[in-house]
Amino acid sequence: MITKDFLKAEDRFNQLIYHTVVRDTKKTDSEIVGSLILMHGFGESSDFFLEPAINYALNGLDVHLIDLRGFGQSSGPRCGRLTIKEI
């Protein structure tokens, strides 16, 4: 199952952060071995990791993908206008 939603950032920017959860719904809670967060690099988005996330989920992990502020579907100035320190 792939669930996509927006989280409101509780920081000085109060912008929306795009969040995707990938989980194998055929597995029970006791069969889930852990959680994994995949974070994209500079100039990318979380969509880049969707296929690996599916593979991890099929192997018993809950996978969370997050677009940083200004990247992918998250709100904020696009990456070309920010420095890495500002992200």
C-alpha positions as a Markdown table, in Angstrom:
| # | Residue | x | y | z |
|---|---|---|---|---|
| 1 | Met | 0.0 | 0.0 | 0.0 |
| 2 | Ile | 1.3 | 3.4 | -0.9 |
| 3 | Thr | -0.1 | 6.4 | 1.1 |
| 4 | Lys | 0.7 | 10.0 | 0.1 |
| 5 | Asp | -0.2 | 13.0 | 2.2 |
| 6 | Phe | 1.1 | 16.4 | 3.3 |
| 7 | Leu | 2.5 | 17.2 | 6.8 |
| 8 | Lys | 2.5 | 20.7 | 8.1 |
| 9 | Ala | 6.1 | 21.6 | 9.1 |
| 10 | Glu | 6.2 | 22.9 | 12.7 |
| 11 | Asp | 9.0 | 25.4 | 12.0 |
| 12 | Arg | 9.4 | 29.1 | 11.1 |
| 13 | Phe | 8.3 | 28.4 | 7.5 |
| 14 | Asn | 5.0 | 26.5 | 8.3 |
| 15 | Gln | 5.1 | 24.9 | 4.9 |
| 16 | Leu | 3.7 | 21.6 | 3.7 |
| 17 | Ile | 6.0 | 18.6 | 3.5 |
| 18 | Tyr | 5.1 | 15.8 | 1.1 |
| 19 | His | 5.2 | 12.4 | 2.8 |
| 20 | Thr | 4.8 | 8.9 | 1.3 |
| 21 | Val | 4.5 | 5.7 | 3.3 |
| 22 | Val | 5.0 | 2.3 | 1.6 |
| 23 | Arg | 3.9 | -0.8 | 3.5 |
| 24 | Asp | 3.1 | -4.4 | 2.5 |
| 25 | Thr | -0.5 | -4.8 | 3.7 |
| 26 | Lys | -0.2 | -8.6 | 3.6 |
| 27 | Lys | 2.2 | -8.5 | 6.6 |
| 28 | Thr | 0.8 | -8.2 | 10.1 |
| 29 | Asp | 2.3 | -5.8 | 12.6 |
| 30 | Ser | 4.3 | -8.6 | 14.2 |
| 31 | Glu | 5.9 | -9.4 | 10.8 |
| 32 | Ile | 7.1 | -5.8 | 10.3 |
| 33 | Val | 10.8 | -5.8 | 11.2 |
| 34 | Gly | 11.4 | -2.1 | 11.3 |
| 35 | Ser | 11.0 | 1.3 | 9.7 |
| 36 | Leu | 13.2 | 3.0 | 7.1 |
| 37 | Ile | 13.3 | 6.6 | 6.1 |
| 38 | Leu | 14.7 | 7.3 | 2.6 |
| 39 | Met | 15.8 | 10.9 | 2.1 |
| 40 | His | 16.6 | 12.3 | -1.4 |
| 41 | Gly | 19.7 | 14.3 | -2.4 |
| 42 | Phe | 20.0 | 17.9 | -3.5 |
| 43 | Gly | 18.0 | 18.4 | -6.7 |
| 44 | Glu | 16.0 | 15.2 | -6.4 |
| 45 | Ser | 12.6 | 14.2 | -5.0 |
| 46 | Ser | 11.3 | 11.2 | -3.0 |
| 47 | Asp | 9.8 | 9.7 | -6.2 |
| 48 | Phe | 13.3 | 8.6 | -7.1 |
| 49 | Phe | 13.2 | 6.1 | -4.3 |
| 50 | Leu | 9.7 | 4.7 | -4.9 |
| 51 | Glu | 10.8 | 1.4 | -6.6 |
| 52 | Pro | 13.4 | 0.6 | -3.9 |
| 53 | Ala | 10.8 | 1.5 | -1.2 |
| 54 | Ile | 8.4 | -1.1 | -2.6 |
| 55 | Asn | 11.2 | -3.8 | -2.5 |
| 56 | Tyr | 12.0 | -2.9 | 1.1 |
| 57 | Ala | 8.3 | -3.0 | 2.1 |
| 58 | Leu | 8.0 | -6.4 | 0.5 |
| 59 | Asn | 10.8 | -7.5 | 2.8 |
| 60 | Gly | 9.1 | -6.4 | 6.0 |
| 61 | Leu | 9.9 | -2.7 | 6.4 |
| 62 | Asp | 7.7 | 0.3 | 6.7 |
| 63 | Val | 9.2 | 2.8 | 4.4 |
| 64 | His | 8.8 | 6.6 | 4.7 |
| 65 | Leu | 9.8 | 9.0 | 1.9 |
| 66 | Ile | 9.9 | 12.7 | 2.5 |
| 67 | Asp | 10.4 | 15.6 | 0.1 |
| 68 | Leu | 12.4 | 18.3 | 1.7 |
| 69 | Arg | 11.2 | 21.9 | 1.7 |
| 70 | Gly | 11.4 | 23.2 | -1.9 |
| 71 | Phe | 11.8 | 19.8 | -3.5 |
| 72 | Gly | 9.3 | 17.5 | -5.2 |
| 73 | Gln | 5.8 | 18.1 | -4.1 |
| 74 | Ser | 6.7 | 20.0 | -0.9 |
| 75 | Ser | 6.0 | 23.7 | -0.7 |
| 76 | Gly | 8.7 | 26.3 | -0.5 |
| 77 | Pro | 11.1 | 28.0 | -2.8 |
| 78 | Arg | 12.5 | 25.6 | -5.4 |
| 79 | Cys | 15.9 | 24.2 | -4.8 |
| 80 | Gly | 17.7 | 26.5 | -7.1 |
| 81 | Arg | 17.0 | 29.4 | -4.7 |
| 82 | Leu | 18.2 | 27.8 | -1.5 |
| 83 | Thr | 21.5 | 26.8 | -0.1 |
| 84 | Ile | 21.9 | 23.4 | 1.5 |
| 85 | Lys | 22.2 | 25.1 | 4.9 |
| 86 | Glu | 18.7 | 26.8 | 4.4 |
| 87 | Ile | 17.0 | 23.4 | 3.7 |
